[in-house]
Amino acid sequence: MTNTILINTLRFILLVLLQVLLLNNINFLGYVNPYLYVLFLVVYPFNTPQSLFLIVAFLLGITIDAFEDSGGINAAACVLIAFIRPAFLRFSFGVSYDYQTVKLSNTPYGARVGYVMLIVFIHHFVLFTLEMFDFSHIFLILKKTIFSGIFTTLLILISLTLFKPKRR
Amino acid sequence: MQQIFNFLIRNKNNILFLLLMSLSIFLTIQSHSFHKSKFISSANVVTGGIYNWANNIKTYFHLEEYNERLVEENKQLRSLIANLPDTTNTGLFLDSVPNTGVYKFMSARVINNNYSRINNYITLYIGENSGIEKENGVITSQGIIGIVDHVNRKHARVISILNSNSQINAQLKKTFHFGSLVWDGKDPNMVQLIDVPRQAPVEVGDTIVTGGRSLIFPQGIPIGKVDAFTLDPNESYYTLQVKLFNDMTNIGHVYVIENTEKEEIQELEAIND
């Protein structure tokens, strides 16, 4: 248990630093940035209480917002993802989630990609909508969502493959 | 009573979600209104400290370029001095920044710079300790950068001109027709000068400088060149596309300008009302 807390704290700090110091400066083609910190929400332990997950997600978002001076847009997107993640898990991995037995590393690859994409694209759509705060920019929002979303999904899948837990 | 508690416990996740969500939305809305976001910003001790630490490393890679810019600026200043006796109003800087010292200049280092979002901010490593105040102007040798909106002891946050909330008074250099400088969020090298009266003889390539109507910037600081212009649908105002002299994606050191007579002028204007 202590081990889980320690690992998640370290992951939190590492992902935030990576995001604000490196990834926010990529600006590929002027506006495409990956938001790798979403990885934290993807791999956060599935069996922790939902209320704790909501609070942690909020903290993650608000930390990123403090660095980016963006008000509360990342916090809003993260809290929303934390709230609907159980539904995504049930949708992607079926009934095994209900018995709390599912582990991300030994789910079928297709289901895992679907799960990551669902989270990433909904997160990005909420993020960019709140950033623009204006539905007349809907095409710009969609463009940013799609390009940044693809970039983020790729990075998350690569990280998941690289940091796979060792098989016992 | 029992039932209320049961209801709360049963729905604690939904209630917590609504609470956190409304808090985030509240902060978002606050950040979209000018001069309001205060609690969560990149100019606090932790975020500013981390940016400063990272920037200390990054600056070394740009030293050569910053040196070149300094040499270039020195060259310009020297040529201004050399031409001083025989030209009285070629350099607009000369008119408006007299030796009486209305404007105080301070140099600062940029430790964080955004330009890919709609509302961009810049963080400076200079703060109240050095006499920085809210609403001070920020420029480089090539043009304007933005306005200070939030200060703490060691760091200051600047609303970049690449921010949809930013509105700066600017004018054509050759005539004195002025308008408001805004940004449409698309290209970090292009800003828009809106509400320029139709009578203004605008041409592509004209220089845009800061206007004298604001208390923040001295008059005549260069901003950019006109790249294209269109008449508004109601045909009474021009909208100019201005290409910035500054490369907003690469700012190293900046000057912060303080207008020492600002309070006096504001007091006078308050009496007029």
Interface residues (C-beta under 8 A of the other chain):
Chain A: L17 V20 L21 N24 N27 G30 Y31 N33 Q50 S51 L54 I55 F58 G61 I62 D65 A66 F67 E68 D69 S70 G71 G72 I73 A75 A76 V79 L80 A82 F83 L130 E131 M132 F133 H137 L140
Chain B: K12 N13 L16 F17 L20 M21 L23 S24 I25 F26 L27 T28 I29 Q30 S31 H32 S37 I40 S41 S42 N44 V46 T47 I50 Y51 A54 N112 N114 Y115 S116 R117 I118 N119 Y121 T123 R157 G185 D187 P188 T249
